[in-house]
Amino acid sequence: MLSSPRGFCAGVVRAIDAVELCLERFAPPVYVRHEIVHNRHVVDELRDKGAIFVDEISEIPTGSTVVFSAHGVPPSIWEEAKERDLQVIDATCPLVTKVHLEARKYAGEGYTIILVGHRGHVEVVGTMGHAADNTILIESPEEAASVEVPDDTKVVALTQTTLSVDDTAEVIEILKKRFPALITRNDICYATTNRQDAVKAIAEDVDIILVVGAENSSNSNRLRETAEAAGKQAYLINDPKDIQKDWLTGKKKIGITSGASTPEWLVQAVIDAIKPINIDVNKIAEENITFVLPKTLR
């Protein structure tokens, strides 16, 4: 049973298109800071076409073209790029940019920002960089119950876009009880929400769920956790090679979904490896959202 929606979201499509267009228009090499999206197969395909992935701006030759990944960057990275005279193509997902703008707005108004997210995740690093002096990062209900702010009448909660919808709701409820004046923003993106809802929809009808996605993909990990929270055995696999035969022994119905940075051909490869007798698709929502390309590429 295939979960739908699954796979690429609009922000991922935009980011991959941005790199491919840069390679066509400017010719290789085109540098990309960080993985453009969190999927090794996508990154390897772009690398084969001439993209060079780096972790630091200092690794990029002066005057080169650089694409910023869909996860966004802090202002300090923009400054570094300017100092090295780099042509920047900003492929930050517009829904991540929205969180950056919210952070700057509330910081400018003197609010304490409680950012709910995963420490060290590249999206969180980028968001915190836009309001570092005003932001407190929390990850769990326990941290929500103990976090302290200088003025509980001026506090806002923002979130990483790829979190568990249910877990985040629990954290926000704790914060609301502690800070009645709390302003909340719905920052978890449509794609994350839809994919988690779709997994819940198939969980009742299957014996096991395979999530096709990368280990470093936040939204893919959240899909696995969502399946497990629904009481199902679930595994995150990068490709068919990760499937262990004993997982499927005695299982009659297998659910399959994929993270927002997973290409559909990988899902098909998993299906081909399993060789099911029947394939059903459970579709819970239509997705027709598209994002315009970065201005330089339009």
C-alpha positions as CSV (number, residue, x, y, z in Angstrom):
1,M,0.0,0.0,0.0
2,L,1.5,3.3,-1.1
3,S,1.0,6.3,1.0
4,S,0.1,9.5,-0.8
5,P,1.3,12.3,-0.8
6,R,4.8,11.1,-0.5
7,G,8.2,12.1,-2.0
8,F,9.3,15.4,-3.4
9,C,7.8,18.6,-2.0
10,A,7.7,21.9,-3.9
11,G,10.8,23.3,-2.0
12,V,12.8,20.2,-3.0
13,V,11.8,20.4,-6.6
14,R,12.8,24.1,-6.7
15,A,16.2,23.5,-5.1
16,I,17.1,20.6,-7.4
17,D,15.9,22.6,-10.5
18,A,18.0,25.5,-9.3
19,V,21.2,23.4,-9.3
20,E,20.4,21.8,-12.7
21,L,19.7,25.2,-14.3
22,C,22.9,26.7,-12.9
23,L,24.8,23.8,-14.4
24,E,23.1,24.4,-17.8
25,R,23.5,28.2,-17.8
26,F,26.9,28.8,-16.1
27,A,28.6,25.4,-16.9
28,P,30.4,23.3,-14.3
29,P,31.7,23.6,-11.7
30,V,28.8,25.0,-9.7
31,Y,29.3,24.9,-6.0
32,V,26.6,23.9,-3.5
33,R,26.9,24.7,0.2
34,H,25.7,21.7,2.1
35,E,23.7,18.9,0.5
36,I,21.1,20.7,-1.6
37,V,18.5,18.3,-0.1
38,H,19.0,15.4,2.3
39,N,19.2,12.5,0.0
40,R,22.4,10.8,-1.1
41,H,21.1,9.6,-4.4
42,V,19.9,13.1,-5.4
43,V,23.3,14.6,-4.4
44,D,25.2,11.9,-6.3
45,E,23.2,12.5,-9.5
46,L,24.0,16.3,-9.3
47,R,27.6,15.6,-8.5
48,D,27.9,13.5,-11.6
49,K,26.5,16.4,-13.6
50,G,29.2,18.8,-12.3
51,A,28.0,20.1,-9.0
52,I,30.6,20.4,-6.2
53,F,29.2,20.1,-2.6
54,V,31.1,21.9,0.1
55,D,30.6,22.5,3.8
56,E,32.3,25.8,4.1
57,I,32.3,28.9,1.9
58,S,36.1,29.1,2.3
59,E,36.3,26.0,0.1
60,I,34.9,27.9,-2.9
61,P,37.2,29.7,-5.3
62,T,36.7,33.5,-5.4
63,G,34.2,34.6,-8.0
64,S,32.4,31.3,-8.4
65,T,28.7,30.5,-8.4
66,V,27.3,29.0,-5.3
67,V,23.8,27.6,-4.5
68,F,22.5,27.7,-1.0
69,S,20.6,24.6,0.0
70,A,16.9,24.3,0.6
71,H,17.5,24.3,4.4
72,G,18.6,28.0,4.5
73,V,21.6,29.7,5.9
74,P,22.4,32.3,8.6
75,P,23.3,35.9,7.6
76,S,27.0,35.2,8.4
77,I,27.1,32.8,5.4
78,W,25.8,35.6,3.1
79,E,28.5,37.9,4.4
80,E,31.2,35.3,3.7
81,A,29.9,34.8,0.2
82,K,29.9,38.5,-0.4
83,E,33.5,38.8,0.8
84,R,34.6,36.1,-1.7
85,D,32.7,37.8,-4.5
86,L,30.5,34.7,-5.1
87,Q,27.4,34.7,-7.3
88,V,24.8,33.4,-4.9
89,I,21.7,31.4,-6.1
90,D,19.5,31.1,-3.0
91,A,17.5,27.9,-3.1
92,T,16.2,28.2,0.4
93,C,12.7,26.8,0.6
94,P,10.3,29.8,0.8
95,L,8.6,28.2,3.8
96,V,12.0,28.2,5.6
97,T,12.5,31.8,4.5
98,K,9.1,32.6,6.1
99,V,10.4,31.4,9.5
100,H,13.6,33.5,9.0
101,L,11.4,36.6,8.4
102,E,9.3,35.8,11.5
103,A,12.4,35.5,13.6
104,R,13.7,38.8,12.5
105,K,10.4,40.5,12.9
106,Y,9.8,39.3,16.5
107,A,13.4,39.9,17.5
108,G,13.1,43.5,16.2
109,E,10.0,43.9,18.4
110,G,11.9,42.7,21.5
111,Y,10.3,39.3,21.8
112,T,12.1,36.2,23.1
113,I,11.8,33.5,20.5
114,I,11.5,29.9,21.6
115,L,12.5,27.9,18.6
116,V,11.4,24.2,18.7
117,G,13.8,22.1,16.6
118,H,16.7,19.7,16.5
119,R,20.0,20.9,17.7
120,G,22.6,21.0,15.0
121,H,20.2,20.6,12.1
122,V,21.2,22.9,9.3
123,E,17.7,24.5,9.1
124,V,17.8,25.3,12.8
125,V,21.3,26.8,12.5
126,G,20.1,29.0,9.7
127,T,17.0,30.2,11.6
128,M,18.9,30.9,14.8
129,G,21.4,33.0,12.9
130,H,18.7,35.5,12.0
131,A,17.9,36.3,15.6
132,A,20.7,34.7,17.7
133,D,20.5,37.1,20.7
134,N,16.7,36.6,21.1
135,T,16.4,32.9,20.4
136,I,16.2,29.9,22.8
137,L,16.3,26.5,21.2
138,I,14.3,23.6,22.8
139,E,13.8,20.0,21.6
140,S,11.5,18.2,24.0
141,P,8.5,18.5,26.4
142,E,11.0,18.4,29.3
143,E,12.8,21.5,27.9
144,A,9.5,23.2,27.3
145,A,8.6,22.6,31.0
146,S,11.8,24.2,32.2
147,V,12.7,27.0,29.7
148,E,12.9,30.5,31.2
149,V,12.4,33.8,29.4
150,P,13.2,37.3,30.6
151,D,9.6,38.6,30.0
152,D,6.8,36.1,29.8
153,T,4.5,38.8,28.2
154,K,6.7,39.0,25.1
155,V,7.4,35.5,23.9
156,V,6.8,33.7,20.6
157,A,7.2,30.1,19.6
158,L,8.6,29.2,16.1
159,T,9.4,25.8,14.8
160,Q,11.6,23.9,12.4
161,T,9.5,23.1,9.3
162,T,10.0,19.3,9.4
163,L,9.1,18.3,12.9
164,S,6.6,15.7,14.1
165,V,3.2,17.3,14.1
166,D,2.0,15.5,17.2
167,D,5.2,15.9,19.2
168,T,5.4,19.6,18.4
169,A,1.7,20.1,19.5
170,E,2.6,18.6,22.9
171,V,5.5,21.0,23.3
172,I,3.4,24.0,22.2
173,E,0.7,23.1,24.7
174,I,3.2,23.0,27.6
175,L,4.5,26.4,26.5
176,K,1.0,27.9,26.3
177,K,0.2,26.8,29.8
178,R,3.4,28.3,31.2
179,F,3.2,31.5,29.1
180,P,-0.4,32.5,28.6
181,A,0.7,35.5,26.3
182,L,2.6,33.2,24.0
183,I,2.3,33.9,20.3
184,T,2.5,30.7,18.2
185,R,3.1,30.3,14.5
186,N,2.3,27.3,12.4
187,D,5.7,26.7,10.8
188,I,5.6,23.0,10.1
189,C,5.2,22.9,6.4
190,Y,2.3,21.5,4.4
191,A,4.4,18.6,3.0
192,T,5.6,17.4,6.4
193,T,2.0,17.5,7.7
194,N,0.5,15.8,4.7
195,R,3.1,13.0,4.7
196,Q,2.6,12.3,8.4
197,D,-1.2,12.3,8.0
198,A,-0.9,9.9,5.0
199,V,1.2,7.5,7.1
200,K,-1.3,7.5,9.8
201,A,-4.0,6.7,7.2
202,I,-2.3,3.5,6.0
203,A,-1.1,2.4,9.4
204,E,-4.4,0.7,10.3
205,D,-4.3,-1.5,7.2
206,V,-0.7,-2.7,7.0
207,D,1.6,-5.0,9.0
208,I,4.8,-3.0,8.5
209,I,5.8,0.4,7.0
210,L,9.0,1.1,5.0
211,V,10.0,4.8,4.8
212,V,12.3,5.5,1.8
213,G,14.6,8.3,2.8
214,A,18.0,9.3,4.0
215,E,19.2,8.9,7.6
216,N,20.0,12.6,7.9
217,S,16.6,13.6,6.6
218,S,14.5,15.1,9.4
219,N,11.1,14.6,7.7
220,S,11.9,11.0,6.8
221,N,12.9,10.2,10.4
222,R,9.7,11.8,11.6
223,L,7.7,9.6,9.2
224,R,9.2,6.5,10.7
225,E,8.4,7.8,14.2
226,T,4.9,8.6,13.1
227,A,4.4,5.0,11.9
228,E,5.9,3.6,15.1
229,A,3.6,5.9,17.2
230,A,0.7,4.3,15.3
231,G,1.8,1.0,16.6
232,K,3.5,-0.4,13.5
233,Q,6.9,-1.9,12.9
234,A,8.7,0.7,10.7
235,Y,12.1,1.0,9.1
236,L,13.9,3.9,7.4
237,I,15.7,2.7,4.3
238,N,17.9,4.6,1.9
239,D,17.2,2.2,-1.0
240,P,16.3,-1.5,-1.7
241,K,19.7,-2.7,-0.5
242,D,18.7,-1.8,3.1
243,I,15.7,-4.2,3.2
244,Q,16.2,-7.2,5.4
245,K,14.2,-10.3,4.3
246,D,13.3,-11.2,7.9
247,W,11.4,-7.9,8.3
248,L,8.9,-9.1,5.7
249,T,8.5,-12.7,6.9
250,G,4.9,-13.4,7.6
251,K,3.8,-9.9,6.6
252,K,0.8,-9.8,4.2
253,K,0.4,-6.0,3.8
254,I,3.4,-3.7,3.5
255,G,3.0,0.1,3.6
256,I,5.5,2.3,1.7
257,T,6.1,6.0,2.0
258,S,9.0,8.4,1.3
259,G,10.5,11.6,2.6
260,A,10.1,14.9,0.9
261,S,13.6,14.7,-0.6
262,T,13.3,11.2,-1.9
263,P,12.9,10.7,-5.7
264,E,10.0,8.5,-6.9
265,W,12.3,6.2,-8.8
266,L,13.7,5.0,-5.4
267,V,10.2,4.1,-4.3
268,Q,9.7,2.2,-7.5
269,A,13.0,0.4,-7.0
270,V,11.8,-0.7,-3.5
271,I,8.5,-1.9,-5.0
272,D,10.4,-3.9,-7.7
273,A,12.6,-5.5,-5.0
274,I,9.6,-6.6,-2.9
275,K,7.6,-7.8,-6.0
276,P,4.1,-7.4,-4.5
277,I,1.0,-9.2,-5.8
278,N,-1.1,-6.1,-5.6
279,I,-0.4,-2.4,-5.3
280,D,-2.9,0.0,-3.7
281,V,-2.5,3.8,-3.3
282,N,-4.1,5.5,-0.4
283,K,-4.3,9.2,-1.3
284,I,-5.4,11.6,1.5
285,A,-4.6,15.0,-0.1
286,E,-3.8,16.7,-3.4
287,E,-0.6,18.7,-3.6
288,N,-0.5,21.3,-6.4
289,I,1.9,23.8,-4.8
290,T,4.8,25.1,-6.8
291,F,7.4,27.8,-5.9
292,V,9.0,30.2,-8.4
293,L,12.7,29.8,-9.1
294,P,15.3,32.0,-7.5
295,K,15.2,35.4,-9.1
296,T,18.6,35.1,-10.9
297,L,17.3,32.0,-12.7
298,R,13.8,33.2,-13.8
